[in-house]
Amino acid sequence: MISRVQRPPSCKADGHRHHVVALVLTLLIWLWPDAGPASSLVTNWGGRFKSLNLRVEPAPTRTSTGGELSSNSLRLSMQAEMPYGLVLETALETSLLATHPADLVSLPDSTGNRALDLTEIWGEGNALSAQLQVDRLSLSGRSEYLEWAVGRQAIGFGRILLVSPLDIIAPFAPDAIDTEIRPGVDAIKLQGYYGQAIEIGLYAVLGDRVSDSSLLLSFSGNTGGTDVLAMTGTLRDRPMIGFGLTYDVGGLGLNVEAAGYAGKLVSSPGGDLRHIFSIAALECWYRFSGGLILTGQYLYNGAGVDHPADYGKALESAPIKEGMSFLLGQHYLLLAPSYEIHPLATLSGLIIWNLQDYSCLLRPALDISLSDNVSLMIFWAWNLGDAPENGTLARSEFGARGDSGGFYLSWHF
C-alpha cells in the first residue's frame, strides 16, 4: 500500500521541478476568490484528511524485523468554472510518514505516467519523511457530443471491482486500503458521444520518456442490456488489445475482461517475462436479501510466473516495477464479502488465494461511519502459506509476508 514502486530515474533537473511547483502554487493563490481578477470565476473548494496507522509483524525471512508506521496526508482541491465553459481542476496533497524502523517503508512513488515532476520529498529514508505533490492540474471543456481534458487528471478503465485487467493506467493494488481517489496522470483525453449508448475515447498518457508514454483508443456501448468495452493501442511501449462485457442475470452480476500484450525488453533486466502475455478475469457479484453482498473473481495473471522459485524474477519484471501488476503467480481466486450489521457499521473481508502455491491473504475489516464525512476502518491481515526455505528461498507468495493490521481514518471537508 505504501512501499515505493521502482521507476527509472528522471532526467529532469531539480531546479526545473522547483520552478514548476512554484508556478502552480502561485496559480492557486491567484485563483483564490479574494485575490486577483477572480470575480468572473465560480470556484468550488474541498479536501480530505486521511490517516493510516499500521503494525507490521516480522515476515519469516532472515532480514525482516517488522515495525510500525503512521501515514497521514492532507489534500486540498479546487475546481474553477471559467468563461466559455472551461473548467480548471487543481489539487495539492501533502503527506507525512513516520516509521519504526526508519527503513520499514518509504513514501509512494508518484512519478509513473507523469511527464512533469511536480513532487518534492523531504527526509527520504529517515524515520520521519514528508512529501508535497500536485495531483491534479487540468483544463477541460465539453459540448453536446465531445469532451476533452488536458493536464494532470484521473483516468480509469474497466468495470471489474476487485482486479480489473482493463484498468491499466495507475491501477490500485488488490489489497489497497485507500481507493477513494485515483492518482493523477499527465494526459490528453478526447471523448466523443453518439447518442446515450456509445462512447469513443482517445487517450495520450505521457511519461518522462517516450517509452513510458501510452496511446489508447477505447470504445464503450450497450446492446441488449450488455455493456461492451473494447480498447487497443500501446501501453508504455507495449502493443495491447482488450475487451470487456458486463451483464446482469436475475440479480447476479457478471463481468468478463481480458487484455493481451506484446512484451517489451523480453529477457532483459527489468523487462517483461514473455513475448506475448495476457491478463483476464471473470467476476460475479450478488446481493442477498439479508443484506449480504458477495463478490468473487477468478484472475489469470499472465504477467506472473507458475512456480514459487521464479517469484524473484517476477518481482524484478517490468509489470511489477511499473505498477501494472501486483501479484507474482498466475492463477487466483478473490472473494470480497460485505454485510451491514448496523446503518453505521459494515463488516467486510478480502481473500486473495494463490491457486498454485495455496497461500492466501485473509483480511477482515470493520467499517464505521463516525459522521456524515468521517469514516473509520479497523482491520487485520493474515498472510497464510509456506514460509521461505532457510529464510530465503520462496515456497509461497503470501507465506513470505508478515501479518499486519491497524486502522484507517478518513475525513472529507
Secondary structure, DSSP 8 states (H G I E B T S, - for coil): --S--------S-HHHHHHHHHHHHHHHHHHSTTSSS-TT-EEEEEEEEEEEEEEE---SSSS---EEEEEEEEEEEEEEE-GGG-EEEEEEEEEEEEEESTTS-------TT-SS--EEEESTTSSEEEEEEEEEEEEEEE-SSEEEEEEEE-------SS--TT--SS---TT-S--SS---EEEEEEEEEETTTEEEEEEEE--SSGGG-EEEEEEEEEETTEEEEEEEEEETTEEEEEEEEEEEETTEEEEEEEEEEE-SSTTSTTS-S-SEEEEEEEEEEEE-TTSEEEEEEEEEETTS-SSGGGHHHHHTSHHHHTTS---SSSEEEEEEEEEEEETTEEEEEEEEEETTT--EEEEEEEEEE-SSSEEEEEEEEEEES---BTTTB-S-SGGGS--EEEEEEEEE-
